[in-house]
Amino acid sequence: MIALDKPTTQPWTTPDQYWPALSRATEALDPPYAAVSVPALAHNAHDMLARANGRTIRVASKSVRVRGVIESVLTLPGYHGVLAYTLAEALWLAETIDDIVVGYPTADRDALRTLATSETLARRVTVMVDSVAQLDLIDAVIAPSARERIRVCLELDASWDSKTIGFTGVFRSPIRTREQALLLASEIVSRPGFKLVGIMSYEAQIAGVVNRPPGKKVRGRLVDWMQRSSFAELLERRSGVVEAVRNLTDLEFVNGGGTGSLERTSSDPSITEIAAGSGLFGPHLFDGYSHFSPAPAAAFALSVVRKPTPEMATLLGGGWIASGPPAPDRMPQLAWPEGLSFIAREGAGEVQSPLKGAAAAALAPGDRVWLRHTKAGELSEHVNEFALVDGDRIVDTMLTYRGEGKAFL
């Protein structure tokens, strides 16, 4: 683990110092490789705590996928527990972490059998459900009489069905109303082999939608209105659901939000914790938000390998495209040197990425270019480790999930 003391300076605000320092620190490494600035990571971790206004933050592992980073962040007061993305991942993390909620329902039968037959794992891991069919699946894998009691979290859908602009958010749980939540909660409580311990609701339309998209002022204003209106609706609906379920059974936690909504979600009195992780690495998606600006803590370097014309430079690789609707903003951002851009007809390619722009002419084979991924944890799927940098030196190295031989999804 690494110490994440709050830094007293912010070198990333001066790009012509920050990126060359990363280059000097990692000059002995051969691209492609990835690096994390420890001061930038620490800044982001502390800034997220400030934005959460005293609410506990549960680390969203999907947005990190580096066990050492997750464990380091969890040493900071204000962080507790992990929101995992698969049950198999949760069981692996539970070797060292004692409070893990799986953020999505599972149909992994082998993992369910492992969970259900271990007293320790059953105590540390909570699964997600939003239907009776998911309870039936667990019972079909291993009967209640033959297993440990399974901890369960009920997911409430947090999307907004606006009469003005239609559906906004993501299609997750079918549970939207107080009545639907009570019906499922009653089923969980009454069935042997299950224990209802929490409620989760992820307001993707607030946490995951930029409200200052570059060059789109009108859209930004519309997003501001949508997010205010959506949160007002969710605040009333979620509070009603939580109150009703709490009258039925004790709840250990009520989880909501994400990195992009820490301020808003923390103002909901029904919430006890917020799940967040992407803000730790500060991917370029967050450049389009008005209310926070994380440091670019994680980045990757690629080599220039050819000059198709004197004015151009070509990188080896580069096509580390983010998930989501295909669009230019899913491509990596060319961070350093400044003044580079992709060729529209090729973009960021699997094996090569030709670049143009004022800085391209000065690049020669062997030079390095720094890039930022659109998202956070997806970068970890492309490298085996991160070089942890402080100033102009590497202070540690941490394996990604991939580097530890894990590919969960």
N, C-alpha and C positions, 0 to 999 in steps of 0.2 A: 504494500500500500504506500501511498504518498501523502504527505501533509498538504492540506489545501488551506493554508493561511491566507487571509484576505490581503491582496497585494496593495501596496501604497502607490504604485504607478500604473499607467495604462499604455504600454509601448505600442499596442496594436492601433492606437489612434494616430500613430505616425508611420504610415505604411513603408516609407523609404528607409526606416530603421528596423521595423518589425520583421518584414519578410527577409531582408538580407541577413539578419541575425539567425533566423531559422535555417537559412542556407549554410551559413558558417558552421552552425552546430551540427548539421547533418552532412557535411561535405564528404565524409568518408563512406557514406551510404550510396549504393547504386539504385537509381529509380527503376521501377516505381516503388515508392515507399510513402508512409504516412507519418505524420508527427502531431503531437498535442503539446501546446504551450501550457505548462503547468500554471503560471500566473494567470493566463487567460481563462483556463478551466476553473481555477479558484475564484476569480472574479465573477464568472457566470454563476457558479454555485451559490455564492453569497448574495448576488443580485437577485437570484430567484427566491431566496429566503426572504429578502426585503419585500419583494413584490407579493409574496404570499401572506404578508401581514399576520404572521403568527400561526398560520395554519401549517400543519405537518405536510411535508412533501414526500410522497411515495415515488421512488425512482422508477421511471418507465424504462425497462431494460432494452426494449426494442430499439430505443433511440440511442443506445450506447454500445451494447454487445461486446464489452470489454469487462471481464469480471473484476479485474484489479481496480478499474475506475469506479465501478459500481460500489465496491466495498470501501474504497477511499471516501467517496461522497457520503456513504452511510455513517461515517465516523463524525460528521458534522452535526451538532445539535440542530434540530429542526427537520432533519431527514430521518425517515424510518420506513423500512420495508421496501419491497419491490413489486412492481406490476409487471409480470412476465407476459410473454406473448404465446407460449405454448406450454402444455403441461410437462412435456419432456424437459424443456429448459428449466421450468420451475423445480422439478425434482433434482436436477443437477445443481442448481444454485442453492437448494436447501441443504446441501452438504455443509455450508458455512453461514447461511442466512436463515433466520428463524421465522420470518413473516413474509410470505409471498402470495400474492393474489394473481391468478391467471386471468388476463384481461379478456379472453375470448373463450367461448365454449369449446370443448374438446370431444373428439371421437377417437382418440388414441387409446385403444383397448389395452395394449401392453402397459402404457403409462398409468392408466387407471388401476390396473391390477397391482402395479408396484405401489402406487399411492395407498390403495385400500388395505394393503397387507403390512404396512409399516406404521407403527404407533407414532414414531418421530415425524415421518413425512406427513401423516394425516393431521398432526398437530401444527405443522409449519405451513402447509399449503392449502389455499382456498381455491375452489374451482368456480367458474362463472356459468350461470344458467339463465335462460330467458323463456323456457318452455318446459312443460311436463314431459315432452318427448325426450329431452336431455336427461331428466331424472330416470326415465325408463331405460335409456341406453346404459346408464351407470349400473342400474339394478340388473340388467341383462348380462353385463360383463362379470359382475360378482355380486351375489345376493347380500342383502343387509346382514344376515345372520353369520356370514363368513368374512366380514370385513370390519375395519375400523369405521367409525362415524366420519362421514365426508363433510368437510366444511364447505359451505355454499355461499356465494354472493349473487344476489339478484340484480340483473342489469335493467335499468330503466332507460328507455330511449329518450335522448335529449334533443333530437332534431326539432325543427320548427315547421309546421305546416301552415304557412302564411296565406291568408285570404287574398293578399295583394300580389305577392311574387311566387306563391306556390311553395313546394317543398324545398327546404334548405337544411343542409346537414348531411349525414351519411346514414345509409340504411343498416341499422344494427338490430336492436332488440324490437320484438313486436309488442313489448309491454310499454304502454304510453300513459295509461290513466291510473288513477287511484284504485279503481275497481279491478282492473286487470292485475295490478301489482298485489293487491290483497288476495286475490284468488290464487295466484301462484305462490305467494308467501304462505298462505294457509296450507297449501298442498305440501310445500317443503317441510313446514313445521310438523305436520301430521304424519309424514312418512317416516318409517324407521330407517336408520342408517344415514340420515342427513341432519345437518345443523345449519340453520340460516344465521350468518354472522355479519353480513354487510349488504349494502346497496351501492351500485356504481352507476354513474351516468356521465357520458363523455360528450360535451357540447362542441362537436367538431366545427360547426359553423362559426363559433366564436374563437376557439383555441387555434384552429388550423387554417383560417382564411385571412390573408393579408389585407390590411385596411389602408395601406398606402402603396398600391401597385404603381411602379414607376410609369410616369407618363399618362396615368389614367385617373385624374382628379375626380371626375364625376363618379366613376366606379368606387373610388375610395369613400366618397360621401355616402353612396348607397350602402356600402358594406358597414359603415359606422351606424347608419340607421337600422340596418338588419340586425346587427349584433346587439344594439340596445333593446330593440323590440323583442328579439328572440330571448334575451336573458330575462326580460321582465316576465315573459310567459313562462319560462322554465322555472324561475324563482318561485312563483306561486304553485306551479304544478309539482315540482320536486319536493317542496316543503310539505305539501299535502300528502304526498306518497310516503315520505319518511315518517311523518307523524302517525299516519295510519298503521304502518308496519311496526313502528316502535310500540304501539299499543297492543300489538299482537305478540311480539317477542323482543327480547333485548338484542340490540345491534352493537357490534364492536366498532364499526366504522361506516361512514358514508363518504364515498369517493366521487370526485368529479373533476372536470376541467383538464387543463394541459398547460404547456409552457406559454402558449399565446393568450391564456385567459386567467393567469394567476391572480391578477388584481380583482377581476370581476367575480370569479368563482369564490374567492376568499370572503366576499361580502355576503354570501349566502349562509345564513345561520344554521341551516340544516346540514351543511358540509363539515366533516371533521378532518378531511385530508384531501390533498390534490395530487394527482398523478402527473409527473413531468419528467422529462429527460432530454429532449432535443436541445433545450436551451443550454445544456452543459457544454456541448460541442460548438454551438453557434453556427449552424449551416447557413448558406446564403438565402434560404427561404425567408429567414427572419429579417432580412434587410428591408422587407416591405411592410413592417409594422411601425406604427407611430409611437406606441407607448413603452417600448423597450428596445434596446440595441445591444445584443450580446456580442462579446468579443469573438473573433474568428479563431476559436481555440484549436479546432482540428482542420487539417488540410493535407493534401497529398502532392507529391512532386513527380513530374514526368520529365524525360530527357528529350531534348531536341536531337533528331537523328539525321535530318536531311534539309536541304534548301532547294525546293523545286524552282524557285526564282530568287534573285538577290533580295527581293522585298518580302519574301515569305520564310516561314520556318515550320517544320513538321515535327509534331510530337509522336513518340511511339506510344500507342494506346490513347486512352482518354475517354472512351465511351462508357463511363460509369454513370449510367442514366438512372434517375430516380423514378420510383414507382408513381403511379397516378396517371391522369389523362395526358397522353403524349402532347408535348408543347415545348417551345424553346426553354421555358423556365425549369424543365426537368433535366437540362444539361448542366454539367459542372460550370462553375464560374471561374474564368481566368483571373486569378487574383494578383499574380506578380510574375514578371514585370507588368506595370500598367501599360495600357495602350495596345492590347492584343484582342483579337476577336476571331471567332471561328469562321470558316468559309460556309456560306449558307447552304450550298449544295452537298456538303459533306458533314458538317457539324462535328460533334465529338465521335470519332470512329472507334470501332473495336480494336483495330491494330494501328491506325494512324489518324492524327488530327492535324490537318494543315491549318496554319494560323496566318492572319494578315494583321495590318495595323502598324503604327509608327514604330513600335518596339520590335517588331518581327525582323526587320532588316538587320538589327544589331545582334541578333541571336545566331550562334554558330553551333554545329554539332557538338554535343557534350554539355551544352548549357542546360539549365533546369528551369522549368516553369512550375509555379505553385498554383494549385486549383482548389476550389472549395466545392464540396458536394452540395446538391440542393437540400438533401435531408441529412440526418445525423448518423444514426446507426447503420444505414445502408453502406456507408463508406467502409465499415468494419468487415463487410462480406468480401471485400476486394483485397485485403491485406492480412498477413498473418500476425502482425504486431504493429504497435505504435511506438515510435521513439518519443520519449517524454523530454521536453526541452525547457530549460530555464535559462534565459539570457541567450548566450551563444554556445551552450554545451548541452549534451545529452546527459540527463541525470538518472534515467531509468528506462527500461523497456517493458512494455506490457503486452501480453498476447491477447489477440481478439478471440472471439468464439471460434472463428475459422482456424486461428493458430493453435487452439486447443483441440482441434479435430472435431468441432461441433458445427453441424448445419441443421438447425432446428426447423427452418421453414424457407 
